[in-house]
């Protein structure tokens, strides 16, 4: 098993001096310990990193099989949705998971939740049960999409636990690692070319899988897995003005810069 070099005082000093996120975590997945943490057990708004749990529950309920018919209740969450769905359109579950994880569609989250458990609130109950089973003591979900709402919270440590469960599902890792996807209805009508919001797929060698988030209340959020030279790290960022810069700051002492 590869062993990371011991964390030096100057490494932690570098991170603390430059990191802007209010909460963050660097987790060594092989040694099962944190290499850096800041306020990792305090609750914060997760924004669309919520969709990691949404995808996990949808997978457990459907195994990515089946179809979904878009309903009016799935729509209207935001004025400018990232994917333009219309009532009555039919999609495969798998295609909606792509829409959920790549461009981060809130409407796909609602449709998947309703389809998987009958009602959105039943689905949210399943999200909270799963969080508790994973040992997430500072997490409570109020919706499947992550739009900020009172009481909809997670911590850096909890989000890491949820992401580890997500990473144990190869089908989901394949989806979230995809740079793009051509979304089409069940009958083959082209709808939209979806692009992954995770810019580190292009910027950082070793970026394996990650989910971004942003709302005015949460600011930038991120959770991701990085692998390079036998090292395997999970990085969590909550309440950051710049998730990309903060990710590079967290990674630099342990994995080096973007290109190696």
Residue pairs with C-beta under 8 A, 6 or more apart in sequence:
1 30
1 31
2 30
2 229
2 230
2 231
3 31
4 28
4 31
4 35
4 231
4 254
7 35
7 36
7 253
7 254
8 253
11 253
11 254
12 36
12 253
14 249
14 252
14 253
15 36
15 249
15 250
15 253
16 38
18 249
19 38
19 246
19 249
19 250
20 240
20 241
20 242
20 245
20 246
21 38
21 220
21 237
21 238
21 239
21 240
21 243
21 246
22 38
22 39
22 44
22 238
22 239
22 240
23 38
23 39
23 40
23 42
23 44
23 155
23 156
23 236
23 237
23 238
23 239
24 36
24 37
24 38
24 39
24 40
24 156
24 235
24 236
24 237
24 238
24 240
24 246
24 250
25 34
25 36
25 37
25 38
25 40
25 156
25 157
25 160
25 234
25 235
25 236
26 34
26 35
26 36
26 37
26 233
26 234
26 235
26 250
26 251
26 254
27 33
27 34
27 35
27 160
27 233
27 234
27 235
27 236
28 34
28 35
28 231
28 232
28 233
29 164
29 225
29 232
29 233
29 234
30 231
30 232
34 40
35 233
35 254
36 250
36 253
37 156
37 157
38 156
39 156
40 155
40 156
40 157
40 236
41 137
41 138
41 155
41 156
41 157
42 138
42 155
43 138
43 139
43 153
43 154
43 155
44 153
44 154
44 155
44 156
44 218
44 221
44 238
44 239
45 148
45 152
45 153
45 215
45 217
45 218
45 221
45 238
45 239
46 146
46 152
46 153
46 154
46 159
46 213
46 218
46 221
46 238
47 146
47 147
47 148
47 213
47 214
47 215
47 218
47 220
47 221
48 104
48 145
48 146
48 211
48 212
48 213
48 214
48 221
49 146
49 154
49 159
49 211
49 212
49 213
49 221
49 222
49 223
50 109
50 141
50 143
50 144
50 145
50 146
50 152
50 154
50 213
51 100
51 101
51 104
51 109
51 144
51 145
51 146
51 211
51 213
52 159
52 162
52 163
52 166
52 211
52 223
53 127
53 130
53 131
53 141
53 162
53 166
54 100
54 109
54 112
54 113
54 123
54 127
54 144
54 145
55 97
55 100
55 101
55 166
55 172
55 175
55 176
56 130
56 162
56 165
56 166
56 169
56 172
57 113
57 116
57 117
57 123
57 126
57 127
57 130
58 64
58 93
58 97
58 100
58 112
58 113
58 116
59 97
59 169
59 171
59 172
60 130
61 116
61 117
61 126
62 93
62 115
62 116
64 93
64 94
64 97
64 171
65 93
65 94
66 92
66 93
66 115
67 90
67 91
67 92
67 93
67 186
68 90
68 91
68 92
68 93
68 96
68 111
68 112
68 115
69 88
69 89
69 90
70 85
70 86
70 87
70 88
70 89
70 90
70 91
70 107
70 111
71 87
71 111
71 114
72 87
73 110
73 114
74 85
74 107
74 110
74 111
74 114
75 81
75 85
75 87
75 107
75 110
77 106
77 107
77 110
77 145
77 147
78 106
78 147
81 105
81 106
81 107
82 103
82 104
82 105
82 106
83 99
83 103
83 105
83 107
83 108
83 183
83 191
83 192
83 194
84 191
84 192
85 105
85 107
85 108
85 111
89 185
89 191
90 185
90 186
90 187
91 99
91 111
91 183
91 185
91 186
92 186
93 112
93 115
94 175
95 181
95 183
95 184
96 105
96 108
96 111
96 112
97 108
97 112
97 172
97 175
98 175
98 178
98 181
98 183
98 194
99 105
99 107
99 108
99 181
99 183
99 194
100 108
100 109
100 112
101 172
101 175
101 176
101 196
101 211
102 175
102 176
102 178
102 180
102 181
102 194
102 195
102 196
102 197
103 194
103 195
103 196
103 197
104 197
104 211
104 212
104 213
106 145
106 146
106 147
109 143
109 144
109 145
109 146
110 120
110 144
110 145
112 123
112 144
113 120
113 123
113 124
113 144
114 120
114 123
116 123
116 126
117 123
117 125
117 126
120 143
120 144
123 144
124 141
124 142
124 143
124 144
127 141
127 144
128 139
128 140
128 141
130 162
130 165
131 139
131 140
131 141
131 154
131 158
131 162
134 158
134 161
134 162
134 165
135 161
136 154
136 155
136 158
136 161
136 162
137 158
138 153
138 154
138 155
138 157
138 158
139 153
139 154
139 155
139 158
139 159
139 162
140 151
140 152
140 153
141 152
142 149
142 150
142 151
142 152
143 149
143 152
146 152
146 213
146 215
146 218
147 215
148 215
148 216
148 217
148 218
154 162
154 238
155 238
156 236
156 237
156 238
157 236
159 223
159 236
159 238
160 223
160 234
160 236
163 211
163 223
163 225
163 234
163 236
164 234
166 172
166 173
166 176
167 173
167 209
167 225
173 208
173 209
175 181
176 196
176 198
176 209
176 210
176 211
177 201
177 208
177 209
178 196
179 195
179 196
179 201
179 202
180 193
180 194
180 195
180 196
181 193
181 194
182 190
182 193
182 194
183 190
183 191
183 192
183 193
183 194
184 190
184 191
185 191
197 212
198 207
198 210
198 211
198 212
198 224
199 244
200 207
200 210
200 224
200 244
200 247
201 207
201 210
203 244
203 258
204 226
204 247
204 248
204 251
204 258
205 228
205 258
205 259
205 260
206 226
206 227
206 228
206 255
207 224
207 226
208 224
208 225
208 226
208 227
209 224
209 225
210 222
210 223
210 224
210 225
211 222
211 223
211 224
212 220
212 221
212 222
212 243
213 220
213 221
213 222
214 220
214 221
218 238
218 239
219 239
219 240
219 241
220 237
220 239
220 240
220 241
220 242
220 243
220 246
221 237
221 238
221 239
221 240
221 243
222 235
222 236
222 237
222 240
222 243
222 246
222 247
223 234
223 235
223 236
223 237
224 234
224 235
224 247
225 232
225 233
225 234
226 232
226 233
226 234
226 235
226 251
226 255
227 233
228 255
228 256
228 260
229 255
229 260
231 254
231 255
233 251
233 254
233 255
235 247
235 250
235 251
237 243
237 246
237 247
237 250
240 246
248 257
248 258
